[in-house]
Amino acid sequence: MSSEHRADFTRPEILSILPGLLLAMLLGALDQTIVATAMPTIGRELGDVEQLPWVVTAYLLASVAVTPLYGKLADIHGRRIVMLSAIAIFVAGSVACALSTSVPVLALARGIQGAGGGGLISLAQTIIADIVSPRERGRYQVHIASVFAAASLAGPPLGGLMADHIHWSAIFWINIPLGAIALFFTSERLRNLPKVARPHKLDVAGALLLVLATTPFLLALSWGGVKYPWFSPIVLSLFAAAILFTLGFVWRTRTADEPLIPASVLGNQVVKTATIAAGLAMGVFIGLSIVMPVYLEGVIGLTASMSGLALIPLMIGTVIGATTAGRSMARLTNYKRLPMAGMAVALIACAVIAWRPRGLPFPVLECVLLVVTIGLGTVLPTATVSIQNAVARHELGAATGASNFFRQIGSALVAAVFGAIVFGSSGVAQEVARSEHAALDPAAIEALAQAFRHVYIGACILIVIAMAFFAAMEMRPLRSGAEPPAESSH
């Protein structure tokens, strides 16, 4: 077999390709965390605080909407050219962001940046699936998990440091050298990727319908309870538009000759169950990451900087869980056992905080948070590898892109629900969010603690549902090489 069509790569070859992929993933992951702490500075210097949320929303809308599109394009044109295009678009958007002179222009540039960033993570996962067999793929999970941990831990302080001591545009300029290095590594090293001989065509109408369905849905989740009441005409209209275009996308998927997300992928039992389970688990993690600073500052009484440090166990736990689960997949025949056990432990840990939202000693709370995310972290690599193991090679891009898309949608939905519980229950959470030194009386602290009791009860419910879907997922033998997807082992 020629080098252009190889399916098996040696470990040195894999390790030569991996740095470029990890750097591309870091670009996409870091840009979701580094901007947040620089937002107040950006608003002050550009003289526009009112429209500042669009800087975050524009990136979110663009990156989520294009994720399935990148997967399909990678199946049509090959991974290398699509990955290089995604990096180039991301870097071009970063330059536009750095040169922006107003918030509306910055928001538009962030949309361009998101149009590139939306493909970086799913394309990297697809390429890893091309060069590493499902049985061995978990061994490399420590590298992937470390990228997200580094982005979560380094992003916020790095963004604040650059905004305060250099200039807010530095958080975008830094993407230029990083992007150049990623282009250098990926351009040459990806030439030996296996070519997919099966012809494809892009479903433009389906892609448009998906974007039109995703945009109002994410806008409704972003604006609901923050800019407008949840039951305001604007938010309800956005949800109605999302439902209408979703129905149009479903119709298009059923009638198109080759839909954006193939029916064989959407109808695959493993893809469906694993995507829902991982989406719920990731949603709980993202949702807790967003609202926990309010808990740590309002209920526990930490400063903003201390609460950032207190969140480290929440971030590190996913790395430990993902690495453990990934490495175990090559050794365990029943590779679902560890994630099921992990979710069970996470469920118990969430129940502990729901039982005692106040009164847990701080070291105990930190240990419980660590246990929660270790348990949730075991789900993500197992679900990703299971999905990629269950589809044909020519559908890897579409399956990986689709699973990441629905996972992001689920995360956004869960985060919105958790945010509505915390910020909609009383005005206490808003007071904590507005001021680092908000003085809360005992009654206000108790009200906030009760709101977080409901958050953790909700987390318990979602984990139980995720466990049910993961238990229902067919466990198919992991392929060792370029074999066709395995059938159910049941």
Secondary structure, 3 states (H helix, E strand, C coil): CCHHHCCCCCHHHHHHHHHHHHHHHHHHHHCCCCCHHHHHHHHHHHCCCCCCHHHHHHHHHHHHHHHHHHHHHHHHHCHHHHHHHHHHHHHHHHHHHHCCCCHHHHHHHHHHHHHHHHHHHHHHHHHHHHHCCHHHHHHHHHHHHHHHHHHHHHHHHHHHHHHHHCCCCHHHHCHHHHHHHHHHHHHHHHHHCCCCCCCCCCCHHHHHHHHHHHHHHHHHHHHECCCECCCCHHHHHHHHHHHHHHHHHHHHHHHCCCCCCCHHHHCCHHHHHHHHHHHHHHHHHHHHHHHHHHHHHHCCCCCHHHHHHHCHHHHHHHHHHHHHHHHHHCCCCCCCHHHHHHHHHHHHHHHHHHHCCCCCCHHHHHHHHHHHHHHHHCHHHHHHHHHHHCCCHHHHHHHHHHHHHHHHHHHHHHHHHHHHHHHHHCCHHHHHHHCCCCCCCHHHHHHHHHHHHHHHHHHHHHHHHHHHHHHHCCCCCCCCCCCCCCCCCC
